[in-house]
Amino acid sequence: MSELPFAVRVREAAHYRRSLASRVTILTTLAVALTVAGVAASAYFTARVQMYQSLDNSLVTRATQAAESNRLGSLTAQDIPAWALGAADVRIAFIVAGGDPQVISADRTATGERLVLGDPELRVALGEAQRSIRTIRAANGTRYRVVAVPTDGQGALVLAQSLLPTEQTLSKLGLVMVLFGVLGVAGAALAGWAVARNGLRPVRRLTAAAEEIARTEELTPIAVEGNDEIARLATAFNAMLAALGASRDRQRQLVGDASHELRTPLTSLRTNIELLRQADAEGGLDRQSRDELLADVGAQLEEMTTLIGDLVELARDEPLPHAVGPVDVAEVVDHAVRRVRLRAPGLGFVVGTEPWWLTGEQASLERAVTNLLDNAAKWSPPLGTVTVTLADGELTVTDEGEGIAEADLPHVFDRFYRSRESRSLPGSGLGLAIVQQVVQRHGGTVEAGNAPDAGARFVVRLPGSSTPVGGAGSEDSSAKSGPLFSSGSGSVGRLET
């Protein structure tokens, strides 16, 4: 594709360097100027045609009436001027046809304006044409409109009228149209400038608000006036500001909460390391005390690792493309149950699953299910039972604890939120927030509530199907990436205790 010529690119650059108001003004002025020019030209040429047509009709009528009498020809032959015959506005001549056609005119003395007749008039005199109408120029440059009609005898009557009054009228009409056109274009330019200035005032206000926000980072919404496109733009801008403000608040809360949650294990690690250093300087600790201290350090490191992993998971807005593929949700539930059973050996797990497939991230889904099971295990009493069911894409996890207080239900999935009862237990308050994020990223929903008898109940609904998506396990299907969706049908049951 060839590049645009340099001159064209320069003109385009100069055009777009102008302000929007100036471009609107220029375009409005050009549009009005073209319209005025078209109307003026049409009016001028229409008036010209009408004036010439009226002049021709008048000359033809007068010539036809005069040609019916031979008296005018005899008077003309006596050199009586046309004004004496009551025709001061025309010049009269006769063409006498014969062997040698002769022109008889009452104006032979006006040599400076002598009209030279030609073949069209001669053909009328010879009877070869009914009439002739044309424009000729006299010797002094004056233009005449000439009409020739046949007479009763052999010959033709010629009337010639000067076009000078008509041309003067047309000149004045053209001048008036030009003046009014210039005034109209100037008025259109002023009107275009005023319209552009007033119409673009909300845009300028929006621009000033954006510049002020960029300078001060204060997300103050702008006032919305009317319901036109500019008002819609301002509304969308305010919505963007609200979303940006909410995102900034979440970011600040995340940073503040993360720093607060990381401070506790870091302080404990620093304290334990200082104890080890002092003990080594004083001869060291006994083996049992040293092992207990190192075990505490390891637990704190594991807590920090889990917390950092949770923060990284929450910071991800989109799944990694290479990790997306067909996922057997029932298998994910089985793996999560086996993992949590090792952490809570005193609990019982009742698991009932039916096949359910979707396209998504197996690792993140397994982490979400594991977090749900960890939460149920944490709140279950000793020797309690956690019930897990998966049917038609609905995963339900129920424990036998005391349930969730009504005041805490709206905040269960908030980041770093911990109820008063959970503050003495290990955890960062990020597990359920990760569950909600992962489920929503896969197009599903998660709800928290209480079971009718006792304990908390979490219900996760995931889109998908009961049959494998695109042939699970194949190389092509495992390499898929894109929107998280699923399709198909079917069901099979499985029970594990």
Secondary structure, DSSP 8 states (H G I E B T S, - for coil): -----HHHHHHHHHHHHS-HHHHHHHHHHHHHHHHHHHHHHHHHHHHHHHHHHHHHHHHHHHHHHHHT-SHHHHHHHTT--GGGGT-TTEEEEEEE-SSS-EEEETTTT-GGG-----HHHHHHHTTS-S-EEEEEE-TTS-EEEEEEEE-SSSEEEEEEEESHHHHHHHHHHHHHHHHHHHHHHHHHHHHHHHHHHHHTHHHHHHHHHHHHHHHH---------SSSHHHHHHHHHHHHHHHHHHHHHHHHHHHHHHHHHHHHHHHHHHHHHHHHHHHHHTT---HHHHHHHHHHHHHHHHHHHHHHHHHHHHH-SS--GGGEEEEEHHHHHHHHHHHHHHH-TTSEEEEEE---EEEEEHHHHHHHHHHHHHHHHHHS-TT-EEEEEEETTEEEEE--S----TTTGGGTTSTT---TTTTTSS--S-HHHHHHHHHHHTT-EEEEEE-SSSSEEEEEE---BSS-SSSTTSHHHHT--SS----------EEE-
